Amino acid sequence: MSNSLPFILAGPMVRKTTAHEINLWLSTSKPLHGRTKIITNNDEYEFEVTQEQGIQLGQYAWVYLLRCQADFPINQRIEYDIDTQDGLLSQLVSDALYENESSFTLFIKDKADYVLHGSCRNPHYASKDSLVIANQQLKTQALEERAALLMMSGDQIYADDVAGPMLHAIQQIIPQLGLFEETLAHSEFSKDAELYAHPYNLYRRDKILPHYVERKNFLSRCSLYQTRPIFSSTKHENHLMSIAEFFVMYLLVWSPTLWKRITLPNSLPNLEPKWQKMWQEEKQQIDLFVAGLNDAQQLFAHMPTYMVFDDHDITDDWNLTIGWENAVNGDPLASQVIGNGLISYFLCQGWGNNPEQFDEAFLTSFRALFANYDNAQHHKLIWQLTRFEQWHYSIHTTPKMVVLDTRTRRWRSESNTNKPSGLMDWEALLDLQHELINQESIIIVSATPIFGVKFIEALQKTMTILGKPLMVDAENWMTHPGSANTLLSILTHPKTPQNFVILSGDVHYSFAYDIKLRHSKSSPDIYQITCSGFKNEFPNKLLRVCDFMDRVLYSPHSPLNWFTKRKNLLVTKRDPSVNNQDKLINQSSIGELRLDEKGKPTQISILTAEGKSISFLPK
C-alpha cells in the first residue's frame, strides 16, 4: 500500500507567519526528510526537517508542522519549497502552484489592513464553496495586493453533520493509511473496525450514540420520553466517532489528493429508500465540492491561515450547558468522541495557530498514543485536552488580532444546569482585558457574534425559559448575565482601545453593525462584522421573517432596546449594497475587510460563492 500512496496527502498549508517565523503544515504517507527552503530578494534560508516536527498517526500517515524561524523581510516577495527525499514539494504537488510559478509564494504583512474571514464550510451543503472564488481572486492579485491573512472562525469541518458519501469515503481511506485501531467504549463493539462493519454504521449512528435523562425542566417532566441524545444535532446519523474518522475528514476537506483513491457509487445496496435518495442528493454536492478542492489547496498554500474551533468542529451544542457537560463526562463513549474531536483539532488546526503554546511534553503525549496505542493513554490524553486552557491566541499584526476560545472556558450557570453557559468565564475575560491594554485599535475574533440579531436572541431566551436551549442553539453573548455584563464593561471602558472590530461567523448569514455608547462624547467605535458561511446558509424563509421582525421591533430608537443588556449602546445596522430591504444577507460567501491606518474599516464586504461582491454601507 505504501508504494502506491502519494507521498503528500495534504498541504502545504501556510499557518502562523510573522517577520520571525513561517510555519508550514502538511501530511505525508511516510517520514519526511529534507530541508525547507525560503528565498527572499536578498537571502536564502534552509531549515532541516526534523522528526520532532512531526507526529505519526498510522502506518502510512504523518502530520508535520515545519517551524522556520529567522528574521524574514516584510512586504516583500517570499518563495518557499521543501526539498524532500522524493523531490521538491513543488513538483510533488504541482497542482497547488499558481500558473508561471516554480515554487510557492507568500507575502508577510505586518499590518492587518486587508483580511479575509468567514466560517462554516459544510461539504455537502447545496451551494458553491467560497474558498474557490477567494482563490480565483487571489491568483489574479499582485503579491502586495493580497490579504494579510485568512481567518477561519469556526466549523472548518462538520463532525456532526456528515454526508453518507463522505463517511463512506473516509472509511475507504482509513485502511489505506493504516491508521491505528482504537478501542471504543460501547457494549456492541469494542474496536473502531467493528463500528465500520456495524449495521448502524451508515445513516443510523443516532441509534448507537448515547442518551441521557434530563428531568430538570418543565417540558421534560411533562414528556413520556425523558431521555435525550447527548449528541443533539438534528443530522447526527453519520456523526464522526473515532480519531481516524476525524483525521481523514480533515484530509478530505483540505486537499483533493486522496479523493483519487476513492470510489463513490451512485447508490449503495441495502439502504432504505429514503437513505438511497439522501445518498444521491449528497453525492451530487460532494462531487461538486471535490471539483473545487484544488482551488482550496492553492489558497492554503499561498495565504497565511489561522483557525479556531466552534461547535461543529467537535459536535453541535458543544458545552452549551453544564447539564450537557455533565452528561458527556458521565458517559465513556460520549467523552471519547469529544476527546477524539479535540485530538484531531489540535493536529489539523490548533497546532499551527500558535505553535509555542504547545511544548515538547504536550507533543510527546500525542506521539506516545500513536506509537503504541493504549486505552489508558488515550483517555489520559483526552483528560489533558479537555482541561487545556490555551486554545485562544493573539496575532501580533497592526492592529493586533485577539482570537477567543468561546467553547472550553465557559461561565457555567450556578442556578440551573439547563441554562446556557456564558461563552467565556471570568478568568478568560480578564485574559482578554490584558490583551487590550495599550492598544489603540484591536480586532477581536469571536466565533459567535458579540452583537447578534436581537429578535433571534429573544427567541433563544424564550426557548431557554421553556427548558429547551438545545433546540435553538441558545448560545449568544447576552444569554448569560455575568459574561455579558463583564464583556460590555471591557468594551466600553475608557482605557480600552477606541477602535474595536469584531469578526464572527457561526450563524449562517452575514451582516455588519456600527455600535456607539449612548449619551457619550468619548464612545469607542465598535464594528460587529459577521460572515457565515463559506459553504452554508440559513433557512431563507425563516431568516426573512426574523430580519423583518428585528427591524420592526428593535430599530435603534425602539423602546424595546431598554429591556436588553445592550440598552446603553446604540446599534446601527449597515445597509447592504443590494436593492432590497434586507439587512441580513443569506448567501455562501467569504468576508473582506479593509482597514485604515487607525484600524477603522474603509470597506466591509462579502464575496459570494457565485462571485458577486456585496458591501455593507455606513449610514
C-alpha positions in Angstrom: 0.0 0.0 0.0 2.8 2.5 0.9 4.3 2.1 -2.6 1.1 3.3 -4.3 0.1 6.1 -1.9 1.1 9.6 -2.8 3.8 11.0 -0.6 2.0 14.2 0.1 -1.5 13.5 1.5 -2.5 17.1 2.1 -0.8 20.5 2.1 1.2 22.6 2.1 -0.7 25.0 4.2 0.8 28.3 5.4 0.0 28.8 9.0 1.3 31.3 11.6 3.5 33.7 9.7 5.4 36.7 11.0 8.6 38.5 10.4 10.3 36.0 12.7 8.7 32.7 11.7 7.0 30.8 8.9 5.0 27.6 9.8 4.1 25.1 7.1 1.6 22.3 7.8 1.4 19.1 5.7 0.5 15.5 5.9 2.6 12.7 4.4 2.4 8.9 3.9 5.9 8.3 5.1 8.5 10.1 7.3 9.6 13.4 5.7 13.3 14.0 5.3 14.9 17.0 3.7 15.1 20.8 4.0 12.7 23.7 3.9 13.9 26.4 1.6 12.8 30.0 1.8 14.1 32.5 -0.7 13.7 36.3 -0.5 15.1 39.1 -2.7 18.4 39.2 -0.7 18.7 35.9 1.2 18.2 32.2 1.1 17.3 30.2 4.2 17.4 26.5 4.7 15.9 24.6 7.7 16.4 21.0 8.3 13.3 18.9 8.7 13.4 17.0 12.0 11.2 14.2 13.2 10.4 16.3 16.3 8.4 18.5 13.9 6.1 15.6 13.0 3.7 13.1 14.6 2.9 9.6 13.2 -0.7 8.7 13.2 -0.6 5.4 11.4 1.5 3.0 9.3 1.3 5.4 6.4 0.2 8.7 7.9 2.2 11.6 9.4 1.4 15.2 10.3 4.1 17.8 10.2 4.3 21.4 11.3 7.6 22.8 9.9 8.7 25.8 12.0 11.1 28.0 10.2 12.5 30.8 12.5 14.6 33.6 11.2 14.4 37.4 10.5 12.3 37.4 7.4 11.6 40.6 5.4 8.1 42.0 5.5 6.2 43.4 2.5 8.4 41.5 0.1 8.0 38.5 -2.2 9.0 35.3 -0.5 9.2 31.9 -2.1 9.3 28.6 -0.3 9.7 24.9 -1.2 10.7 21.7 0.6 13.5 19.5 -0.8 12.3 16.1 0.2 13.7 12.6 -0.3 11.2 12.2 -3.2 12.0 15.5 -4.9 10.8 19.1 -4.5 7.4 19.6 -2.9 6.5 22.0 -5.8 7.0 19.1 -8.2 5.1 16.6 -6.0 2.1 18.8 -5.7 2.5 20.9 -8.8 -1.3 21.5 -9.0 -1.0 23.6 -5.8 1.2 26.1 -7.7 -0.2 29.1 -9.5 0.4 29.5 -13.2 4.0 30.5 -14.0 5.2 29.6 -10.5 8.1 27.3 -10.0 7.8 27.4 -6.2 5.2 28.6 -3.7 4.9 32.3 -2.9 3.8 34.3 0.1 3.8 37.8 1.4 4.3 38.7 5.0 2.4 41.8 6.1 2.9 43.5 9.5 -0.4 45.4 9.1 -3.8 43.6 9.1 -5.1 46.2 6.6 -6.8 43.6 4.4 -8.3 40.5 5.9 -10.3 37.6 4.5 -12.6 35.9 7.0 -15.5 33.5 7.4 -16.7 30.2 8.9 -19.0 27.2 8.4 -17.8 25.1 5.5 -20.2 22.2 5.0 -19.0 20.0 2.1 -22.5 18.7 1.1 -24.5 21.9 1.5 -26.1 22.8 -1.8 -24.0 25.9 -2.7 -20.6 26.6 -4.2 -17.5 26.8 -1.9 -16.5 30.4 -1.2 -12.9 29.3 -0.9 -12.9 28.6 -4.6 -13.9 32.2 -5.5 -11.4 33.5 -2.9 -8.6 31.6 -4.7 -9.8 32.7 -8.1 -9.4 36.3 -6.9 -6.1 35.7 -5.1 -4.3 34.3 -8.1 -5.1 37.4 -10.1 -3.7 39.8 -7.5 -0.2 41.1 -7.3 1.6 39.9 -4.2 1.4 43.2 -2.4 -2.4 43.3 -3.1 -3.1 40.0 -1.3 -4.8 39.9 2.1 -2.6 39.8 5.1 -4.3 36.6 6.3 -7.3 34.3 6.1 -9.2 33.9 9.4 -11.4 30.8 9.6 -13.5 31.4 12.7 -15.2 28.1 13.2 -16.8 25.0 11.8 -14.0 24.1 9.4 -15.5 20.6 9.4 -18.9 19.4 10.3 -18.2 16.4 12.5 -21.9 16.1 13.5 -23.4 16.6 10.0 -21.6 14.2 7.7 -22.9 13.1 4.3 -23.2 9.4 3.7 -20.8 9.5 0.7 -18.3 11.5 2.9 -18.4 8.9 5.6 -18.1 6.1 3.1 -15.1 7.9 1.5 -13.5 8.4 5.0 -13.8 4.7 5.7 -12.2 3.8 2.4 -9.1 5.9 3.3 -8.6 4.7 6.9 -7.3 1.2 6.0 -5.2 2.6 3.1 -3.3 4.8 5.6 -3.0 2.1 8.2 -4.4 4.2 10.9 -4.3 2.6 14.4 -7.2 0.6 15.7 -9.0 2.4 18.6 -10.8 0.9 21.5 -14.3 2.3 21.7 -16.4 2.4 24.9 -19.5 0.7 23.5 -21.3 -2.5 24.5 -21.9 -3.7 20.9 -18.4 -3.1 19.6 -15.0 -2.5 21.1 -12.9 -1.6 18.1 -13.5 1.1 15.5 -13.3 -1.6 12.7 -16.3 -3.3 14.3 -18.1 0.1 14.2 -17.4 0.4 10.5 -18.9 -3.1 9.9 -21.9 -2.5 12.2 -25.4 -2.4 10.7 -25.9 1.1 12.2 -22.6 2.4 10.8 -24.1 4.4 7.9 -27.2 6.8 8.4 -28.1 5.2 11.7 -25.5 6.2 14.2 -28.1 8.1 16.1 -29.2 4.6 17.3 -25.9 3.8 18.9 -24.8 7.2 20.2 -25.5 7.7 23.9 -28.5 9.3 25.5 -29.1 10.8 29.0 -32.0 11.5 31.2 -33.0 15.1 31.9 -35.7 15.8 34.4 -34.9 19.3 35.5 -37.1 21.3 33.2 -40.8 21.7 32.7 -41.2 20.2 29.2 -39.1 17.2 30.1 -41.2 16.4 33.2 -44.3 16.5 31.0 -42.9 14.2 28.4 -43.4 10.5 28.4 -39.9 10.2 27.0 -37.3 11.7 29.2 -34.2 10.5 27.5 -32.5 12.9 25.1 -29.5 12.4 22.8 -26.2 13.8 24.1 -25.2 14.5 20.5 -28.0 16.9 19.8 -27.5 17.7 16.2 -30.6 17.1 14.1 -28.5 15.5 11.5 -26.2 13.2 13.5 -26.9 9.9 11.7 -23.3 9.8 10.5 -21.6 11.6 13.4 -17.8 11.1 13.4 -16.6 8.9 16.3 -13.1 7.6 16.0 -9.9 9.6 15.8 -9.3 8.1 12.4 -12.6 9.4 11.1 -12.0 12.9 12.3 -8.4 13.0 10.9 -9.3 11.6 7.5 -12.2 14.1 7.1 -9.6 16.9 7.5 -7.5 15.4 4.8 -10.6 15.2 2.5 -11.7 18.8 3.0 -8.2 20.3 2.8 -6.9 18.6 -0.3 -8.1 16.8 -3.5 -5.2 14.2 -3.4 -6.9 11.2 -1.6 -10.2 11.6 -3.5 -8.4 10.0 -6.4 -8.3 6.8 -4.4 -12.0 6.8 -3.5 -14.9 5.2 -5.4 -18.4 6.5 -4.7 -21.2 4.6 -6.4 -24.4 6.2 -7.3 -26.2 4.1 -4.9 -25.5 1.5 -2.1 -27.2 -1.8 -1.7 -29.2 -2.5 1.5 -30.0 1.2 2.1 -33.6 2.1 2.8 -35.3 4.2 0.1 -35.1 7.4 2.0 -31.4 7.0 2.6 -30.8 6.0 -1.1 -32.4 9.3 -2.1 -30.4 11.1 0.5 -27.2 9.4 -0.7 -27.8 10.5 -4.3 -28.5 14.1 -3.3 -25.5 14.3 -1.1 -23.2 12.6 -3.6 -24.1 15.3 -6.2 -22.9 18.0 -3.8 -19.8 16.1 -2.7 -18.8 15.7 -6.3 -19.1 19.5 -6.8 -17.1 20.1 -3.6 -14.3 17.8 -4.6 -14.1 19.5 -8.0 -13.2 22.8 -6.2 -10.6 21.4 -3.8 -7.7 22.2 -6.0 -8.5 25.9 -5.5 -8.8 25.4 -1.8 -5.4 23.7 -1.8 -3.8 26.6 -3.8 -5.4 29.2 -1.4 -3.9 27.4 1.7 -0.5 27.1 0.1 -0.2 30.9 -0.6 -2.2 32.6 2.2 -1.3 32.7 5.9 -4.3 30.9 7.5 -5.5 31.0 11.1 -8.3 29.0 12.6 -10.3 28.5 15.8 -13.0 25.9 16.6 -16.7 26.4 17.0 -19.2 23.7 17.9 -19.4 21.7 14.7 -15.7 21.0 14.6 -16.4 18.8 17.6 -20.2 18.4 17.9 -23.3 20.6 17.8 -24.1 22.5 21.1 -20.6 21.6 22.4 -20.5 22.7 26.1 -23.7 24.7 25.7 -24.9 23.9 29.3 -23.4 22.4 32.4 -26.1 19.8 32.2 -24.8 18.8 28.8 -21.2 18.7 30.0 -22.2 16.5 33.0 -23.9 14.1 30.6 -20.8 13.9 28.4 -18.5 13.4 31.4 -20.7 10.7 32.8 -20.7 8.6 29.6 -17.4 7.0 28.4 -18.3 6.9 24.7 -19.5 10.5 24.6 -16.4 11.8 26.3 -14.3 9.7 24.0 -15.9 11.1 20.9 -15.5 14.7 22.2 -11.9 14.0 23.0 -11.2 12.5 19.6 -12.5 15.7 18.0 -10.1 17.7 20.1 -7.2 15.5 19.3 -7.8 15.9 15.6 -8.5 19.6 16.0 -5.0 20.1 17.5 -3.3 18.1 14.8 -5.0 19.8 11.9 -6.0 23.2 13.2 -4.8 24.3 16.6 -1.1 23.3 16.3 -0.5 25.8 13.5 -2.2 28.8 15.1 0.5 29.5 17.8 3.0 26.6 18.0 4.8 28.0 21.0 1.7 27.2 23.1 2.5 23.5 22.8 5.7 22.4 24.4 7.6 19.2 23.8 5.8 17.4 26.7 2.5 18.3 25.1 3.6 16.8 21.7 5.1 13.7 23.4 1.6 12.8 24.7 0.4 12.5 21.1 3.5 10.6 20.0 3.1 8.1 22.8 -0.6 7.5 22.0 0.0 6.8 18.3 3.3 4.9 18.7 1.8 2.2 20.8 -1.9 2.5 21.3 -3.0 2.0 24.8 -6.6 2.7 26.0 -5.4 4.2 29.3 -3.0 6.5 27.4 -5.9 7.5 25.1 -8.1 8.6 28.0 -5.2 10.3 29.7 -4.7 12.5 26.6 -8.4 13.2 26.4 -8.4 14.3 30.0 -5.5 16.5 29.3 -7.1 18.2 26.3 -10.5 18.8 27.8 -8.7 20.7 30.6 -6.3 22.6 28.4 -6.9 26.4 28.6 -4.6 27.8 25.9 -6.6 27.4 22.7 -7.0 31.2 22.4 -4.2 33.2 20.9 -3.2 36.6 19.5 -1.8 37.6 16.1 0.7 40.5 16.6 -0.2 42.4 13.5 -1.3 46.1 13.5 -4.0 46.2 14.7 -3.5 43.1 17.0 -5.9 40.3 16.4 -7.2 38.5 19.5 -8.8 35.1 18.8 -11.2 34.0 21.5 -11.9 30.5 22.8 -15.7 30.6 23.3 -16.1 26.9 23.8 -13.9 25.4 26.5 -13.7 28.2 29.1 -17.4 28.7 29.7 -19.0 30.6 32.6 -21.3 27.9 33.9 -24.7 28.7 35.3 -24.9 28.2 39.0 -28.7 28.4 39.2 -29.8 25.8 36.7 -27.8 23.1 34.9 -30.1 23.5 31.9 -29.4 27.2 31.4 -26.8 28.2 28.7 -23.3 28.9 29.9 -21.6 32.2 29.3 -19.2 32.0 26.3 -16.2 32.9 28.5 -15.7 32.8 32.2 -14.3 35.5 34.5 -10.7 34.4 34.2 -10.9 34.2 30.4 -12.4 37.7 30.2 -9.6 39.0 32.4 -7.1 37.5 30.0 -8.9 39.3 27.2 -8.7 42.6 29.1 -5.0 42.2 29.5 -4.6 41.7 25.7 -6.3 45.0 25.1 -4.1 47.1 27.3 -2.1 49.8 25.5 -3.7 49.0 22.2 -5.1 51.9 20.0 -7.2 49.5 18.0 -8.0 45.9 18.1 -9.6 43.1 16.1 -11.4 40.5 18.2 -12.3 37.2 16.6 -15.4 35.6 18.3 -16.9 32.6 16.7 -20.3 33.7 17.8 -21.3 37.4 17.2 -21.0 39.5 20.3 -23.8 41.7 19.0 -26.3 39.5 17.2 -29.8 39.8 15.9 -32.0 40.8 18.9 -35.2 39.2 17.7 -33.4 35.8 17.3 -31.8 36.3 20.7 -35.3 36.9 22.1 -36.5 33.6 20.6 -33.5 31.8 22.1 -34.2 33.3 25.5 -37.9 32.1 25.3 -36.8 28.5 24.5 -34.3 28.7 27.4 -37.1 29.7 29.8 -39.1 26.7 28.5 -36.1 24.5 29.2 -35.1 23.7 25.6 -31.9 25.7 24.9 -30.5 22.9 22.8 -33.5 23.2 20.4 -32.5 26.6 19.1 -28.7 26.7 19.8 -29.4 29.3 22.5 -25.8 30.4 22.7 -25.1 34.1 22.4 -23.1 36.5 24.4 -26.1 38.1 26.0 -27.7 35.0 27.3 -25.5 34.8 30.5 -25.6 38.0 32.6 -22.1 37.5 34.1 -20.2 37.1 30.9 -22.4 39.7 29.0 -22.0 42.4 31.6 -18.3 41.8 32.0 -17.6 41.9 28.3 -19.6 45.0 27.7 -17.7 46.7 30.6 -14.5 45.8 28.9 -15.5 47.0 25.5 -16.8 50.4 26.9 -14.1 51.0 29.5 -12.4 54.4 28.9 -8.9 52.8 29.0 -9.6 50.2 26.4 -9.0 50.7 22.6 -11.0 53.3 20.8 -11.5 51.1 17.7 -12.9 47.6 18.1 -13.5 45.4 15.0 -15.3 42.2 15.9 -15.1 39.4 13.3 -17.6 36.5 13.7 -19.3 33.7 11.9 -21.4 30.7 13.2 -24.9 32.0 12.3 -25.0 31.2 8.5 -25.8 34.7 7.4 -23.9 37.9 7.1 -24.4 41.5 8.5 -22.5 44.5 9.8 -23.3 46.8 12.7 -21.8 50.1 13.9 -22.0 50.5 17.7 -21.7 53.5 19.9 -22.3 54.4 23.6 -25.4 56.3 24.0 -25.1 59.8 25.5 -21.3 59.7 25.4 -18.9 62.1 23.8 -15.9 59.7 24.0 -17.5 56.5 22.8 -15.2 53.9 21.3 -16.0 52.9 17.7 -17.2 49.3 17.7 -17.9 47.4 14.5 -19.5 43.9 14.5 -18.8 42.1 11.2 -20.3 38.7 10.6 -19.7 36.5 7.6 -21.1 33.0 7.5 -20.9 30.6 6.0 -18.2 29.7 3.5 -20.5 26.9 2.3 -23.7 27.0 4.3 -26.8 29.2 4.6 -29.7 29.8 7.0 -33.3 28.6 6.1 -34.2 31.6 3.9 -37.9 32.0 4.7 -37.3 31.9 8.4 -34.4 34.4 8.1 -36.6 36.8 6.2 -39.2 36.7 9.0 -36.5 37.2 11.6 -34.9 40.1 9.7 -38.3 41.8 9.3 -39.3 41.4 12.9 -35.9 42.6 14.1 -36.2 45.8 12.0 -39.7 46.4 13.3 -39.2 45.6 16.9 -35.6 46.6 17.6 -34.8 49.7 15.5 -32.1 51.9 17.1 -34.7 54.1 18.8 -37.2 51.4 19.8 -38.2 51.3 23.5 -37.7 47.5 23.4 -34.0 48.1 23.4 -34.2 49.2 27.0 -35.2 45.7 28.0 -31.9 44.3 26.6 -28.4 44.1 28.1 -27.3 46.5 25.4 -29.6 49.3 26.4 -26.7 51.7 26.8 -25.5 51.0 23.3 -26.7 52.5 20.0 -26.6 49.7 17.4 -26.9 50.9 13.8 -27.3 48.2 11.1 -25.4 48.8 7.8 -27.3 48.5 4.6 -26.1 46.0 2.0 -25.3 47.4 -1.4 -28.1 45.4 -3.0 -31.5 46.7 -3.9 -33.7 45.2 -1.2 -34.8 45.8 2.4 -32.9 43.0 4.0 -30.1 43.7 6.5 -29.1 40.0 6.7 -27.5 38.5 3.6 -28.1 34.8 3.2 -25.6 33.6 0.7 -22.5 31.4 1.0 -19.6 33.9 0.9 -16.2 35.0 2.2 -15.7 38.3 4.1 -13.4 41.0 3.0 -12.3 43.7 5.5 -10.1 46.7 4.7 -8.8 49.0 7.5 -7.2 52.4 7.5 -4.1 53.4 9.5 -6.2 53.9 12.7 -7.8 50.5 12.4 -11.2 51.7 11.2 -13.0 49.9 8.4 -12.8 51.5 5.0 -14.5 48.6 3.3 -16.8 45.9 4.8 -18.0 43.4 2.1 -18.6 39.8 1.2 -17.6 38.0 -1.9 -20.3 35.4 -2.6 -19.6 31.9 -3.8 -21.2 33.0 -7.1 -18.6 35.8 -7.5 -20.8 38.8 -6.6 -19.3 41.5 -4.2 -21.8 43.0 -1.7 -20.7 45.9 0.5 -22.2 46.9 3.8 -22.6 50.7 3.7 -22.4 53.1 6.6 -25.4 55.3 7.4 
